[in-house]
Amino acid sequence: MHLRIKVAKLLIKIGRLIQSSTVAVMRPDDLVKFSQQHYANPNNIQGWCDDQVVNSGLSILEQSLLEKININKGRLLLLGLGGGREAIPLAKIGFEVTGVDFIQQMVERAKENAQKSGVKITGLVQEISKLDLPENAFDIIWLSAAMYSCVPTRKRRLAMLRRIIKSLNPGGYFVFGFLWNPKADISAKSVFLKKMIAWLSLGNLHYEKGDMLRFNLEFIHAFTSTEELKVEIMQGGFKLVDIQIIDKNEFAGAIARKPM
């Protein structure tokens, strides 16, 4: 092979490694802020609050999870309110919905969209991994789309689970989506290098296989096995009720329950 072609390919590999290593350089709080800056962009706020998006309602996966728990009333906390896509149909079903988002403008727009749709929702501005909520206050806590995977580090997700379980009534349900990629091509060498970069830069010291900046826009942890998820949920104090994975789809959902 021509020497210049070899050099070019080597530079491409180095470039990819540098780009993919940004997730290791940033600390967990930085990763959250990085995602927050993306979603706070006015164009993104408008996109999530667009009538077509808001009126699209619950996805097939979300409808399936709702049918599984077979509940249509009670106090529901929605984490990741967005423009109200999930909050509005859940309120129409009969739930008393409180929505949480880390973007103030998103919360206000969601409340306006709900009012236009003939329902009322309560809005809170908080970061979902550091919730400050009353104990035993909700029958269901619903984490939007694949947002469980948007919480950086296993340690932070476990802390979030413990906050969530305190806010649920005994026997209450935690319904959530996550990113699923069992075929993730993440070599042991790549994981080792990123961990080294994390330690050398004093960055994401809890970096783990599956961590990435998806489309270079937001942090995502892709789960590569159901066992990884099961252990995490159980250590958070929950009983795992169901995992639903749609074939050839990177999004998956699960239901966990607080013991009675």
C-alpha positions in Angstrom: 0.0 0.0 0.0 1.2 3.5 -0.8 2.9 5.1 2.2 0.7 8.2 2.1 -2.4 6.1 2.1 -1.2 4.2 5.1 -0.5 7.5 6.9 -3.9 8.8 5.9 -5.6 5.8 7.3 -3.6 6.0 10.5 -4.6 9.6 10.9 -8.3 8.7 10.4 -8.0 6.1 13.2 -6.3 8.6 15.5 -8.9 11.2 14.7 -11.7 8.7 15.5 -10.0 7.8 18.8 -9.6 11.4 19.8 -13.2 12.2 18.9 -14.6 9.2 20.7 -12.5 10.0 23.8 -14.3 13.2 24.5 -16.7 11.2 26.6 -13.8 10.1 28.8 -12.3 13.6 29.2 -15.5 15.2 30.5 -16.6 14.6 34.1 -20.2 13.4 34.8 -21.4 17.0 35.6 -19.8 18.2 32.3 -21.5 15.4 30.4 -24.9 16.5 31.8 -24.2 20.2 31.0 -23.0 19.2 27.5 -26.4 17.6 26.8 -28.3 20.4 28.5 -26.6 23.0 26.2 -27.7 20.9 23.2 -31.4 20.7 24.3 -31.4 24.4 25.4 -30.7 25.5 21.8 -33.8 27.5 20.7 -34.1 25.4 17.5 -34.1 22.2 19.5 -36.7 23.6 21.9 -38.9 24.5 19.0 -38.4 21.1 17.5 -39.5 19.2 20.6 -42.4 21.5 21.0 -43.6 21.3 17.4 -47.2 20.4 17.1 -46.4 17.3 14.9 -44.0 16.0 17.5 -46.3 16.8 20.5 -49.4 15.3 18.8 -47.6 12.1 17.8 -48.4 10.7 21.3 -47.0 7.6 22.9 -44.8 5.3 20.8 -45.7 1.6 20.3 -43.1 0.6 22.9 -44.5 3.1 25.4 -48.1 1.9 24.8 -47.0 -1.7 25.4 -45.3 -0.7 28.7 -48.5 1.1 29.8 -50.6 -1.9 28.9 -48.3 -4.1 30.9 -48.8 -2.2 34.2 -52.5 -1.9 33.5 -53.1 1.3 35.4 -54.9 4.4 34.1 -55.1 6.7 37.1 -53.0 8.0 40.0 -50.1 10.4 40.5 -47.6 10.1 37.7 -44.2 11.8 37.6 -42.8 12.2 34.0 -39.0 12.7 33.9 -38.0 14.3 30.6 -41.1 16.4 29.9 -40.0 17.9 26.6 -42.9 19.5 24.7 -45.5 17.3 26.3 -45.6 14.4 23.9 -46.1 11.8 26.6 -47.5 14.0 29.3 -50.6 15.1 27.4 -51.9 11.6 26.4 -51.1 10.3 29.9 -53.1 13.1 31.4 -56.0 12.4 29.0 -56.0 8.8 30.1 -56.6 9.9 33.7 -53.3 10.4 35.4 -52.4 13.4 37.5 -49.2 14.3 35.7 -46.2 16.2 37.0 -43.5 16.7 34.4 -39.8 17.4 35.0 -37.3 18.8 32.6 -33.9 20.6 33.0 -34.9 23.3 30.4 -37.2 26.0 31.8 -38.5 27.0 28.4 -39.4 23.4 27.7 -41.5 23.1 30.9 -43.4 26.3 30.0 -44.1 25.2 26.5 -45.3 21.8 27.6 -47.7 23.4 30.1 -49.0 25.6 27.3 -49.4 22.6 24.9 -51.3 20.7 27.6 -53.6 23.6 28.2 -54.3 23.8 24.4 -55.1 20.1 24.5 -57.6 20.5 27.3 -55.6 19.0 30.1 -53.5 20.4 33.0 -50.0 19.2 34.0 -47.6 20.5 36.7 -44.1 21.4 35.7 -40.8 21.3 37.6 -37.3 22.3 36.5 -34.8 19.8 37.8 -32.0 17.6 36.5 -33.3 14.0 36.6 -30.3 12.4 38.2 -30.5 14.8 41.1 -34.2 14.9 41.9 -35.5 16.7 44.9 -38.9 15.3 45.5 -41.1 14.3 48.5 -41.2 10.7 49.7 -44.0 8.3 48.8 -45.6 10.9 46.5 -46.2 9.0 43.2 -47.8 5.9 41.9 -45.8 5.8 38.7 -42.5 7.4 37.7 -42.1 7.4 34.0 -38.7 8.2 32.4 -39.1 9.5 28.9 -37.9 7.7 25.8 -34.4 6.3 26.2 -33.4 8.8 28.9 -32.3 6.2 31.4 -29.3 5.9 29.1 -28.7 9.6 29.2 -27.5 9.6 32.8 -23.7 9.4 32.9 -22.0 6.7 35.0 -23.5 3.7 36.8 -22.8 5.4 40.1 -25.0 8.4 39.1 -27.8 6.1 37.8 -27.9 4.1 41.0 -28.1 7.4 43.0 -31.0 8.4 40.7 -32.8 5.1 41.3 -32.6 5.5 45.0 -34.1 9.0 44.8 -36.9 7.6 42.5 -37.7 4.7 44.8 -38.1 7.0 47.8 -40.6 9.1 45.8 -42.7 6.1 44.8 -45.5 4.7 46.9 -45.0 1.1 48.1 -45.8 -1.1 45.1 -45.3 1.8 42.7 -43.9 1.4 39.2 -40.9 2.8 37.5 -41.3 2.7 33.7 -38.4 3.7 31.6 -36.7 3.4 28.2 -33.0 2.8 27.5 -30.6 2.4 24.6 -29.9 -1.2 23.7 -27.0 -2.3 21.5 -25.7 -5.8 22.2 -23.6 -5.7 19.1 -21.7 -2.6 20.0 -18.3 -2.9 18.5 -16.3 -1.7 21.5 -13.0 -3.6 21.8 -11.3 -4.2 25.1 -8.4 -2.2 23.8 -10.6 0.8 23.1 -12.2 0.7 26.5 -8.8 0.4 28.2 -7.4 3.4 26.2 -10.5 5.6 27.1 -10.1 4.6 30.8 -6.5 5.6 30.6 -7.4 9.0 29.0 -10.1 9.5 31.7 -7.5 8.9 34.5 -4.8 11.0 32.8 -7.2 13.9 32.3 -9.0 13.4 35.7 -12.2 13.3 33.6 -14.9 10.6 33.6 -13.2 8.2 36.1 -16.3 6.0 36.0 -16.2 5.5 32.2 -17.6 2.2 31.1 -18.2 0.2 28.0 -21.1 1.6 26.0 -20.5 5.3 27.0 -20.6 7.6 24.0 -21.5 11.1 22.8 -24.3 10.1 20.4 -24.0 12.1 17.2 -21.6 14.3 19.2 -24.7 16.0 20.8 -25.5 14.2 24.0 -24.2 11.6 26.4 -25.6 8.0 26.0 -24.8 4.8 27.7 -25.8 1.8 25.5 -26.5 -1.3 27.4 -25.0 -4.4 25.8 -26.7 -7.0 27.9 -29.9 -7.4 29.8 -28.0 -8.7 32.8 -26.1 -5.4 33.1 -29.5 -3.6 33.3 -31.0 -6.2 35.7 -28.2 -5.9 38.2 -28.3 -2.1 38.2 -32.1 -2.0 38.7 -32.0 -4.5 41.6 -29.1 -2.7 43.3 -31.3 0.4 43.1 -33.8 -1.4 45.3 -36.3 -2.4 42.6 -37.8 -5.6 41.5 -37.5 -5.9 37.7 -41.0 -6.8 36.2 -40.4 -6.8 32.5 -38.0 -5.9 29.7 -39.3 -5.2 26.2 -36.9 -5.1 23.3 -38.1 -4.5 19.8 -36.1 -6.4 17.2 -33.8 -4.4 15.1 -34.5 -1.3 17.2 -32.0 0.4 19.4 -34.7 1.6 21.8 -35.9 -0.7 24.6 -38.1 -0.4 27.6 -38.5 -1.9 31.1 -40.8 -1.9 34.1 -39.5 -2.1 37.7 -41.5 -2.0 40.9 -40.9 -0.8 44.4 -41.5 -3.6 47.0 -44.7 -3.3 49.0 
